[in-house]
Amino acid sequence: MTYLHMVSFRNESRMIRLNYIGSKYSLLDFLLNTIEGVTNIKEGTNLVFADLFAGTGVVGSAFKKKGYKVIANDIQYYSYVVNKHNIENNYKMDNSIVDYLNSLEGTEGFIFINYCAGSGSGRNYFTDYNGKKCDAIRNELEKLHIDKKISESQYYYYLASLINSMDKLANTASVYGAFLKHIKKSAQKELILELLPIIEGNPAGKVYNENINNLISEIAGDILYLDPPYNARQYCANYHVLETISRYDNPIVKGKTGLRNYDSQKSLYCSKRTVAQTFEDLISQANFKYVFVSYNNEGLMSLNTIKEIMCKYGDYQIFTKEYRRFKADKHENRIHKASSTLEYLHCITR
């Protein structure tokens, strides 16, 4: 099952908006209310909340606002960048160079050459103007960072903002597994770097870009929230263009969509053969009083499999919420007849 929502929340009239499969934005009230009900904790002062399949950081950011120290992790680098900003940036920063960055002339860099039709690449992810503009801003950010003219915090502030701004202009139906033949209306707008909001005045969090099963033994806290992949679709293939903008590492790209090599980022949670064993390894090592796991009724692991595993390691509860399906493409529409699915929130208390 694939569902995708536009992640969006306001701060001083600015917005975070990122298309993302499995976003928990629409389920956020359900998650917050259920977690609060189980833990009986309303504010997180001096407590640690971990969001280890962080994605766009919607859940971790919500708990940061509640006063928790947040630990976030994701194996995707673009997610790491976004969460470095959301979780680790706590105070207003100098944003004086945004006008300078927006004034840069476009350059024919990696994004234009590989993901814009005007380069002859045959790929149509962005307009030529936006691809060139992205290259100019990305190159300049790297130079400013290397030359120590901006701090690490500013670097992730601007880079996360660039990822967000470019995603708004992507010429795709949803994810980056394919591009549209003709430039759609929203992708025709010219790139303007819009800075993301900052969640101010909270304890300093920590963000990782690691394999979760390796990281779990090195951290501890009060509440652990897990939102693993549900199906066989690898996130790295669906968001490879954002990964390349984030890393800007000039990878070898192949095929119709310009896919980068992602062998090192393939998730064992996306394989029916390996998911249950990998999941149990994770739960068995988790050093948290409360462990919450989001999953749905169409995932690779069955309800009973998850229940049997989690019952070994604490007192188990389950909560459900009906959820409207997002039909990402015509093929998906043909396969799935139901208009909604069930979201499960599994919980153990140690």
Salt bridges, closest charged atoms under 4 A:
GLU12 OE1 - ARG14 NH2 2.96
GLU36 OE1 - LYS66 NZ 3.69
GLU88 OE1 - LYS84 NZ 2.91
GLU108 OE2 - LYS132 NZ 3.84
GLU142 OE1 - ARG138 NH1 2.70
ASP147 OD2 - LYS143 NZ 3.23
GLU152 OE2 - LYS84 NZ 3.48
GLU194 OE1 - LYS168 NZ 2.66
ASP227 OD1 - LYS24 NZ 3.08
GLU243 OE2 - ARG247 NE 2.90
ASP249 OD2 - ARG260 NH2 2.65
ASP263 OD1 - LYS266 NZ 3.68
GLU280 OE2 - LYS312 NZ 2.98
GLU298 OE2 - ARG325 NH2 2.87
GLU332 OE1 - ARG233 NH2 3.14
GLU332 OE2 - HIS336 NE2 3.80
GLU343 OE2 - LYS24 NZ 3.66
